[in-house]
Amino acid sequence: MKRLWGAVLLLLVCTCVWAGGEAGRLEPVHDPAVLAFADRVGAFYARLEKMRLDALTTFEDAELRSYFQGALEFADYYALLASQVRSARFRNARADQVLVREFRFEGEDLAFVDITLVGKHERALRFWSIELSRTDVWRRTGGIWSLTPDKL
């Protein structure tokens, strides 16, 4: 038993030392293009919070549509997102929070954004939060960043 506790303690110490090292340190970003992208992405996902993601009013939202190149791209994105939210069993097909976990650039005009939608389960007795993680693709065309949906 002492060996087991010793191994657990050693693992805990190694984890704490590793987590405090330089590898996990983040540097502040000052590039205006990256900051503008972060603002655009943040505004889009903030708009999705607390909206019914399977409702006609959300589908007809002009501000949400402005983040896409055209109506077909928005319809594809919206259909897939609404389907995923329903399959995950979000209460009222609504995300209480949309967390941007990470974004990474692949060249000047392509970025991947990892998000997590957090909400309540559709069954009231399942009181804990549920999550849906996905990666969205953003492309810059003509200087404007737009979402590029996956096909259904």
C-alpha positions in Angstrom: 0.0 0.0 0.0 2.9 2.4 0.8 4.3 1.7 -2.7 1.0 2.7 -4.3 0.8 6.0 -2.3 4.5 6.7 -3.1 3.8 6.2 -6.9 0.7 8.4 -6.7 2.7 11.1 -4.9 5.6 10.9 -7.4 3.1 11.2 -10.3 1.4 14.2 -8.6 4.7 16.0 -8.0 5.9 15.3 -11.6 2.6 16.6 -13.0 2.8 19.8 -10.9 6.4 20.5 -11.9 5.6 19.9 -15.6 2.5 22.1 -15.5 4.6 25.0 -14.0 7.3 24.8 -16.7 7.9 27.1 -19.6 6.1 24.8 -22.1 2.6 25.9 -20.9 3.3 29.6 -21.0 1.3 31.8 -23.4 2.6 35.0 -24.9 0.3 38.0 -25.5 -0.6 38.7 -29.2 -0.2 42.2 -30.6 -0.8 41.5 -34.3 -3.8 43.6 -35.4 -4.9 41.0 -37.9 -5.1 38.3 -35.3 -6.9 40.5 -32.9 -9.4 41.5 -35.5 -10.0 37.8 -36.3 -10.4 37.0 -32.6 -13.0 39.8 -32.3 -15.0 38.6 -35.3 -14.9 35.0 -34.1 -15.9 36.0 -30.6 -18.8 38.1 -31.8 -20.2 35.3 -33.9 -20.0 32.6 -31.1 -21.3 35.1 -28.5 -24.3 35.6 -30.8 -25.1 31.8 -30.7 -25.3 31.8 -26.9 -28.7 31.3 -25.5 -30.4 31.2 -28.9 -32.6 28.3 -29.9 -30.4 26.7 -32.5 -33.2 24.9 -34.2 -35.7 27.8 -34.6 -36.8 29.7 -37.6 -35.9 33.0 -36.0 -32.3 31.9 -35.6 -32.2 30.7 -39.2 -33.5 34.1 -40.4 -31.1 36.1 -38.2 -29.4 38.6 -40.5 -26.4 39.1 -38.2 -25.6 35.4 -38.1 -25.9 35.3 -41.9 -23.4 38.1 -42.3 -20.6 35.7 -41.2 -21.0 33.6 -44.3 -20.2 34.1 -48.0 -23.8 33.3 -49.0 -27.1 31.8 -48.1 -26.2 28.3 -49.1 -23.1 28.2 -46.9 -25.2 29.5 -43.9 -27.9 26.9 -44.6 -25.3 24.1 -44.6 -23.7 25.3 -41.4 -27.0 25.9 -39.6 -28.4 22.5 -40.6 -25.4 20.7 -39.3 -25.2 22.7 -36.1 -28.9 22.3 -35.3 -28.7 18.6 -36.0 -25.7 18.1 -33.7 -27.3 20.1 -30.9 -30.5 18.0 -31.2 -28.5 14.8 -31.2 -26.6 15.9 -28.2 -29.9 16.5 -26.4 -29.5 20.1 -25.4 -32.5 21.5 -23.6 -34.5 23.7 -25.9 -31.7 23.2 -28.5 -29.9 26.0 -26.7 -26.3 26.4 -25.7 -25.8 28.4 -22.5 -22.2 29.1 -23.4 -20.1 28.8 -26.5 -16.5 28.6 -25.5 -13.7 29.3 -28.0 -11.0 26.8 -27.0 -8.4 27.6 -29.6 -7.9 29.0 -33.0 -5.0 28.2 -35.3 -4.0 29.6 -38.6 -2.9 27.5 -41.6 -1.5 30.1 -43.8 -2.8 33.7 -44.2 -6.4 32.9 -45.3 -7.3 29.7 -43.4 -8.1 29.2 -39.7 -9.5 26.4 -37.6 -11.5 27.3 -34.5 -12.2 24.7 -31.8 -15.3 25.5 -29.8 -17.4 23.8 -27.1 -21.1 24.4 -26.7 -22.2 24.0 -23.1 -25.8 23.6 -22.0 -28.3 21.7 -20.0 -29.6 18.2 -20.8 -33.1 18.1 -22.2 -34.2 15.9 -19.3 -34.6 18.1 -16.2 -33.5 15.3 -13.8 -30.1 15.2 -15.6 -29.1 18.5 -14.0 -25.5 18.5 -15.1 -24.1 20.3 -18.1 -23.5 18.6 -21.4 -20.9 19.6 -24.0 -20.6 19.5 -27.7 -17.1 20.1 -29.2 -16.6 20.9 -32.8 -14.0 22.5 -35.1 -15.2 25.3 -37.5 -13.2 26.4 -40.6 -12.9 30.1 -41.3 -11.6 31.5 -44.6 -10.6 35.0 -45.5 -11.9 36.1 -48.9 -11.5 39.7 -50.0 -10.1 40.6 -46.5 -13.2 39.3 -44.7 -13.2 36.2 -42.5 -16.2 33.9 -43.2 -17.3 30.5 -41.9 -16.9 27.7 -44.4 -19.3 24.9 -43.5 -18.9 21.1 -43.7 -21.2 19.5 -46.1 -24.0 17.3 -44.6 
